[in-house]
Amino acid sequence: MTTARPRLDEPMTFGRVARRPRWIAALILALALAAGFAWLGQWQLGRSIASAPTTGPDTEKVVPLTSFAKPGVSFRDDQIGRMASVDATLVPGDTVLLSDRLNGGVTGWWVVGHAVTANGTDLAVALGWAPTRSAARAAEPTATIPTPLIGRYLPSESPDQPTVEKGVQSASSVPAFINQWQHYSGEVYPGYLVARTPSAGLDRIDSPKPIPPDALNWLNLFYAIEWAVFAGFAIYLWYRLVQDVVEKENGDDDPTEPSDSDQ
């Protein structure tokens, strides 16, 4: 006659099983594995974010504008924000006011002049910033540029609205400037220069160094996520094994063994 196994008076708990030496050792092993996986995930995450290639030009080194930009040639990405120098003269009275221009978080006006370089090419130059339109108007007649002219070269903006008043617009758009200028030679640089030294009566325009974009390595990011999943799985596996023991020790007798009612 087969006798059923006696049941425990108290149900087995997860904590009681987890405190057994073999499961404590298993937990230490699981934590060590999780820590290793977490370290690998952090390493892969660090590799997934890499700075954009640093082989581009040094934007803060002043070089001749003619060394990288040509009139009538489309603006390239590697030209954005480069500090350039050029010998040019300002066309008197051929200035345009730009509205809604932020400078140090304050909205004001730009005074943009029409310069002609030594080789006869037209160039738009942002001469400075003023807090009010009246201050910008007052600075127009005395606008000057140093020789050589040094500034940051930026791409033309798209016109955001039709010009409603001669000599005034809101976008730093070279094609729109051409329509405002009284004298135009037919050759113009596709970008404009923000003067490093403002004209008299104007403030210097904020023109920070361009920030290179970040390149995201999606493959390494995927690996970092995988290692994080593995770390979590190591802990879960230990929990599941302990829970299986708890359920087994609290469960019914083996169904192949006869119960007391069958005897």
C-alpha positions in Angstrom: 0.0 0.0 0.0 1.4 3.4 -1.0 1.2 6.2 1.6 0.7 9.8 0.4 3.5 12.3 1.4 2.6 14.3 4.4 1.8 18.0 3.8 3.6 20.8 5.7 1.5 22.4 8.4 2.4 25.8 7.0 2.6 26.7 3.3 6.0 27.3 1.9 6.8 30.9 1.1 9.0 32.5 -1.5 11.2 34.1 1.2 11.8 30.8 3.0 12.9 29.1 -0.2 15.0 32.1 -1.4 17.0 32.0 1.9 18.2 28.5 1.3 22.0 28.5 0.6 21.7 27.1 -2.9 19.3 29.9 -4.0 21.3 32.6 -2.3 24.3 31.3 -4.3 22.1 31.3 -7.4 21.0 34.9 -6.7 24.6 36.0 -6.4 25.4 34.4 -9.7 22.3 36.0 -11.3 23.3 39.4 -10.0 26.8 39.0 -11.3 25.5 38.1 -14.7 23.0 41.0 -14.7 25.8 43.4 -13.7 28.0 42.1 -16.6 25.1 42.5 -19.0 24.4 46.0 -17.7 28.0 47.0 -18.2 28.0 45.7 -21.7 24.8 47.6 -22.4 26.3 50.8 -21.1 29.3 50.3 -23.2 27.2 49.7 -26.3 25.1 52.7 -25.5 28.2 54.9 -25.3 29.3 53.7 -28.7 25.8 54.2 -30.2 26.1 58.0 -29.9 29.2 59.3 -31.7 30.0 62.8 -32.6 29.6 63.8 -36.2 32.7 63.5 -38.3 35.3 65.9 -37.2 37.1 66.0 -40.6 35.1 69.2 -41.6 36.6 72.7 -41.6 37.4 74.6 -38.5 34.5 77.2 -38.5 36.4 79.5 -36.1 39.5 79.9 -38.2 39.2 83.1 -40.4 39.9 82.3 -44.0 39.3 84.2 -47.2 35.7 84.0 -48.4 36.9 83.2 -51.9 38.7 80.1 -50.6 35.4 78.2 -50.0 32.5 80.2 -51.5 31.8 81.2 -55.1 29.2 83.5 -56.5 26.4 81.8 -58.4 27.3 78.4 -56.8 24.9 76.7 -54.5 25.5 76.9 -50.7 27.1 73.7 -49.3 26.6 72.3 -45.8 30.4 72.5 -45.1 30.2 76.3 -45.5 27.7 76.9 -42.7 29.0 79.2 -40.0 32.5 79.6 -41.3 34.4 82.7 -40.3 35.5 84.5 -43.4 37.3 87.6 -44.5 36.8 89.6 -47.6 37.8 93.0 -49.0 34.7 94.9 -49.8 33.1 98.3 -49.8 29.5 99.2 -48.7 27.1 100.7 -51.2 25.8 103.9 -49.6 22.0 104.0 -48.9 21.5 100.4 -50.2 20.5 98.9 -46.9 17.5 96.7 -45.8 16.0 96.5 -42.4 15.0 93.0 -41.1 12.3 92.8 -38.4 11.7 90.2 -35.7 15.4 89.3 -35.2 16.4 87.9 -31.8 19.6 89.0 -30.1 20.3 87.8 -26.6 16.6 86.7 -26.4 15.4 90.2 -27.3 13.5 90.9 -30.5 14.8 93.8 -32.6 16.0 94.8 -36.0 18.9 94.0 -38.2 20.5 96.4 -40.6 21.7 94.5 -43.7 24.0 96.3 -46.1 24.9 95.7 -49.7 28.7 95.2 -50.1 30.7 94.9 -53.3 33.8 92.8 -53.1 37.2 93.7 -54.7 36.3 91.4 -57.6 33.0 93.1 -58.2 30.7 90.5 -56.6 27.7 91.5 -54.5 27.5 90.3 -50.9 24.8 90.8 -48.3 26.3 91.8 -44.9 24.3 91.9 -41.6 25.9 95.1 -40.1 24.3 94.9 -36.6 21.3 94.8 -34.4 19.1 97.5 -32.9 16.3 97.1 -30.3 13.9 99.4 -32.2 13.1 100.3 -35.8 13.9 103.9 -35.2 17.4 103.0 -33.8 18.0 100.9 -36.9 16.9 103.7 -39.2 19.2 106.1 -37.4 22.2 103.9 -37.9 21.6 103.3 -41.7 23.1 106.6 -43.0 26.4 106.1 -41.1 26.8 102.3 -41.8 30.3 101.3 -42.5 32.4 98.1 -42.8 36.0 97.6 -41.8 38.7 96.5 -44.2 39.0 93.6 -44.4 35.4 92.6 -43.5 35.3 89.6 -41.1 32.2 87.7 -40.3 30.3 84.4 -40.1 29.0 83.1 -43.4 25.5 81.8 -43.3 23.0 80.4 -45.8 20.2 82.6 -47.3 16.8 82.2 -45.6 13.7 81.6 -47.6 11.4 84.6 -47.9 8.5 84.1 -45.5 6.2 86.8 -46.8 6.0 89.3 -49.7 7.8 92.5 -49.2 5.2 95.1 -48.2 7.5 98.1 -47.8 10.6 99.0 -49.7 13.7 98.6 -47.6 12.0 96.4 -45.0 11.6 92.6 -44.8 11.6 89.8 -42.2 13.8 87.1 -43.7 17.5 87.2 -44.4 16.9 86.2 -48.0 19.5 87.0 -50.6 17.1 86.9 -53.5 14.8 89.3 -51.6 17.8 91.6 -50.9 18.5 91.7 -54.6 15.0 92.9 -55.3 15.5 95.7 -52.7 19.0 96.8 -53.8 19.2 99.8 -56.2 22.5 98.5 -57.7 23.2 94.9 -58.6 26.1 93.6 -60.7 24.5 90.3 -61.6 26.9 88.2 -59.5 26.1 87.5 -55.9 27.2 85.2 -53.1 24.4 82.7 -52.2 25.0 83.3 -48.5 25.3 86.4 -46.4 28.0 87.5 -43.9 27.2 88.5 -40.2 29.8 91.1 -39.4 32.0 90.4 -36.4 32.3 94.2 -35.7 29.0 96.1 -35.8 28.5 99.4 -37.5 28.4 102.5 -35.3 25.1 102.8 -33.4 24.4 99.1 -33.7 24.9 96.1 -31.4 26.9 93.1 -32.4 24.6 90.3 -33.7 24.7 87.0 -31.8 26.3 84.5 -34.1 27.5 81.5 -32.1 29.6 78.7 -33.4 27.5 76.1 -35.2 26.9 72.9 -33.2 27.8 69.7 -35.2 24.9 67.2 -35.3 25.2 63.9 -33.5 25.3 60.7 -35.5 23.3 57.8 -33.9 24.6 54.3 -34.5 21.3 52.3 -34.5 23.0 48.9 -34.5 25.0 49.6 -31.3 21.8 51.1 -29.8 20.0 47.8 -30.6 22.8 45.8 -28.9 22.6 48.0 -25.8 18.8 47.3 -25.5 19.6 43.6 -25.9 22.1 43.6 -23.1 19.5 45.4 -20.9 17.0 42.7 -21.7 19.5 39.9 -20.8 20.3 41.6 -17.5 16.6 41.6 -16.6 16.2 38.1 -17.8 19.0 36.8 -15.5 17.1 38.1 -12.4 13.8 36.9 -13.7 15.1 33.4 -14.3 16.3 33.2 -10.7 12.9 34.4 -9.5 11.1 31.9 -11.7 13.2 28.9 -10.5 12.6 29.8 -6.8 8.9 30.3 -7.5 8.7 26.9 -9.2 10.1 25.3 -6.0 7.6 27.1 -3.9 4.7 26.0 -6.1 6.0 22.4 -6.1 6.4 22.2 -2.4 2.9 23.7 -1.8 1.3 21.7 -4.6 -0.8 18.5 -4.6 0.8 15.1 -4.5 2.0 13.4 -7.6 -1.2 12.5 -9.5 0.3 9.0 -10.2 0.2 8.3 -6.5 -3.2 7.2 -5.1 -4.9 9.4 -2.6 -6.4 8.3 0.8 -9.8 7.9 -0.8 -8.5 5.4 -3.3 -7.0 3.1 -0.7 
